[in-house]
Amino acid sequence: MNMEKITDAQEITLQRYLDGELEGPALQQLKQELSSSLAMQRRLEELRPVHDFLSRNSLQAPSATFVDKVMRNLSRGAASPYPSPKNGLMLLAGVMVASGMLAALLTAGTFDQVSGLLSLNQMDVLKNVQAPEIPSVNINGKLVMKILIGVNLVLAFIVLDRTVLRPFFQRRAMMGH
């Protein structure tokens, strides 16, 4: 299958045509190309809705003080790639509270009796599907809660590292140079 491609010059000509900038011989040449090129016709039909949308909706001009504001803020430097320490510490506190609550419930024996066999074959969703027999899984409530506490502590360490430790040590390294 021969896929005809249009050139950059043809693309610009189509855009100028949609903007109403072509006249005389350039307009006649475009009409001739359109009549003989399926790719040009398709591209024109792709560009037409975009052009119509952009011409109906005007772009907002920046305020008169835009350039001054940008120039004043150039000296501030880039924003930190790390979340704010305040938000990070709040998230860290939440993770620690959740871990503490899980540990307290675990210590109180809340999950001592939570154990048993979990059979996924009994699920209504799987009854309608021809699937191989899924083995049953033995669930131990205490082990599940210990895993959740471990995951929470790993998450807490990651949050601490990203929001407090890295920015702190990067600032110290920058001050030393």
N, C-alpha and C positions, 0 to 999 in steps of 0.2 A: 504494500500500500504506500503510495507516494504522499507523504505529508508535506505540503508546501508551507514554508515558513515565511513570515513577513520580516522585512528588514527594519532596523531602527528608524531609517529615514521614512519608510512607509508608515510606521507607527506615529511619528511626528506629524506627517501629512494628514493622517486620520484625525488626530487631535486638533490640528489647525482647522480641518473641515468642520468638526463639531463645534468649534469656537466661532465659526463663521468668518474665518480669516482668509479662506481661499477664494479666488476669483479669476476670471479669464482663463488663460492657458493651463494654469496649475489645477484649476477646478475641472477643466475638461479632461486633463490627463488622469486625474483621480477617478473620474467617472468611468473612463475607459478601463483603468486597472480593476475597478470594482466589478465591471461587467465580465471580466475574463478571469478573475481570481476568487475562488471560493474561500480561501484563507482570509483575504482582505474583507470579504463580505461578513464572514464569521466574526472577525476581530472588531469590525465596525459595530456589529450588533452587541458584542460584549461591552464595548466602550460607551455605547449610547445611554444605557441606564445610569452608569456612573456619572457621566457628564450631566445628565438631566438632574440627578440628585444634587450634585455639587452646584449647579447653576441655580437651583431653587433655594438652597440653604447657603446663606452667606457666612463666610468665616468671620470670627470675631477678631477685631484688631486689638493688639495689646494696648495697655494704658500708656499715656504719654510718659510716665515715670518708669516704665518697665526696664529700659536699658540702665537707668541709674540704679535701680534696685538690684539688678543682676550684678552690676559692676561693684557695688558696695559689698555684696555677699560673696564675691569671689575669694576674698581673703580669709573667709571662715573655714574653707577647706571642705572636704567631702564629709558627708554624714557617716557616722560609725556603722560598720557592717554588723555590729552586734546589737541585740535588743538592749533596751535601757536597763541599767542595774536595778532600778526600782521595780519594774515589771518582773524582772528575773527573780528578784528576792521574794516578791509576792507569790510567784509560781513555785519557787523552792519551798516557801512556807506551806503552801497548799499540799505539795507532794509529801512533805515531812509529816503534816497532820494526818494525811491519809495513811501513810506508813505506820504512824503511831497508833492510829485507831485499829488498823489491821493487827498490829502486834498486841494491843490490849485485848482485842477479841480472841486472838489466838491463845494468849496467856490465860484468859478466863475460861478456856475450855469450850468455847462456843462451837468450834468445828471438830471436836473430838468424836462426835457421833455421826458426822457427815462423811459417809463413805458408802460405797456400794458399786454395783455394776451398771454401767451405762451402755445400753444396747441401742445403737443407731438404727438397727433393722426395724424397730417398732415405730419409727417416725412415720406419720401419715404421708409426708412428701415422698418418701422412698417406697411406700407400698404400691404406688401407681407406676413405678419405673422398674423395668427389668434390670436389676443390678446384681452383681455378685454379692454373696453373703459378706457383710461387714463384721469383722470381729468385735466383740464387746470389749469395753475398756473399763478397768477397775479405777474408780475415783476415790482419792483420799483427800478429804476436806482440808486437813492440816497441811498436807503437802502443797495443795493448790494455793492456800493462803501464804505459805512461806515463799512460793515462787512469785506471787504478787508483791510481797514485801521486797523481795530481791529486785524485781523489775522497777518498782518505785524508787529504790535507792540508786539504781543505775541511772534512772531518769533524773533524779535529784543531782547526781554528780555531773551529768551532762549540762543541766541548766546552770549549775554553779560555775562550771568551766566556761560556758559561752557568755554568760551575762556578767560575771564578776571577775573571775581570775584572769581570763585572757585580756579583757580591756585594761585591767589594773597593771598587769605585767607589760603590756604594750606601751602604756603611758610611761611607765618607769624606764623602759628601754629607750623611748623617744627623748626623755629628759636627760638621759645619760649621754646622748650623742650631741 
